[in-house]
């Protein structure tokens, strides 16, 4: 899984959709136990406790530490340029000069 431009913060639902190696029931358990498992350290502090948002880069590190993902899963690969002319070869005819 390569996240090209991960968001800075995400809701619980968004985390479930971003990191699909962890199934929904496991995510629910992890959110319920977040103070014991360390996930709450990546929670964005704010005035409203009704909606929880998390720092995505911190959650990615946490998922690797917990063993759900490996660092290779999150490595960024450079995008290959999409050049639709890349397969063409140009030949110069001997009489064209």
C-alpha positions in Angstrom: 0.0 0.0 0.0 1.5 3.3 -1.0 -0.1 6.5 0.2 1.0 9.2 -2.3 -0.4 12.2 -0.4 -1.8 11.0 2.9 -4.0 13.5 4.7 -2.6 15.2 7.8 -5.5 14.1 10.0 -8.3 11.6 9.6 -11.4 10.5 11.4 -11.9 6.9 12.7 -14.0 6.0 9.6 -11.3 7.4 7.3 -8.6 5.4 9.1 -10.6 2.2 8.6 -10.8 3.0 4.9 -7.1 4.0 4.6 -5.6 1.1 6.4 -7.5 -1.9 5.3 -5.1 -4.6 6.4 -6.7 -4.1 9.8 -10.3 -5.3 9.7 -13.2 -3.3 11.0 -13.8 -5.2 14.2 -10.1 -5.0 15.1 -10.2 -1.2 14.5 -13.2 -0.9 16.8 -11.3 -2.8 19.5 -8.2 -0.7 19.0 -10.3 2.5 19.3 -12.0 1.2 22.5 -8.6 0.4 24.0 -6.7 3.4 22.6 -5.6 4.7 26.1 -4.0 1.3 26.8 -2.4 0.6 23.4 -1.0 4.0 22.7 -3.2 5.1 19.9 -4.5 8.1 21.9 -1.0 9.7 21.6 -1.8 10.3 17.9 -5.2 11.8 18.5 -5.7 15.4 17.6 -6.5 17.3 20.7 -9.5 19.6 20.4 -12.5 21.1 22.2 -14.9 18.5 20.9 -14.6 14.9 22.2 -17.6 13.9 20.1 -15.5 13.5 16.9 -12.1 11.9 17.1 -9.4 12.8 14.6 -5.9 11.3 14.5 -2.6 12.4 13.0 -2.1 10.0 10.0 1.7 10.0 10.0 1.7 9.1 13.7 -0.9 6.3 13.2 1.2 4.9 10.3 4.2 4.7 12.7 2.0 3.2 15.4 0.7 0.5 13.0 4.2 -0.5 12.1 5.2 -0.6 15.8 2.2 -2.8 16.6 3.0 -5.2 13.7 -0.1 -4.6 11.6 2.0 -3.1 8.8 5.7 -3.2 7.8 7.8 -0.1 6.8 7.8 -1.5 3.2 4.0 -1.1 3.1 4.4 2.6 3.6 7.4 3.4 1.5 6.8 5.9 -1.2 7.6 5.1 -4.8 8.3 7.8 -7.3 5.6 8.1 -9.9 6.7 7.2 -13.4 5.9 9.9 -15.8 3.1 9.0 -18.2 4.5 9.9 -21.5 2.4 8.5 -24.3 5.3 9.1 -26.8 7.7 6.9 -24.9 7.4 3.8 -27.1 8.0 5.7 -30.4 11.3 5.8 -32.2 12.3 8.6 -34.6 14.1 7.6 -37.7 15.7 10.0 -40.1 15.6 9.1 -43.7 18.9 9.4 -45.6 17.3 11.6 -48.2 15.8 14.0 -45.6 19.0 15.7 -44.9 
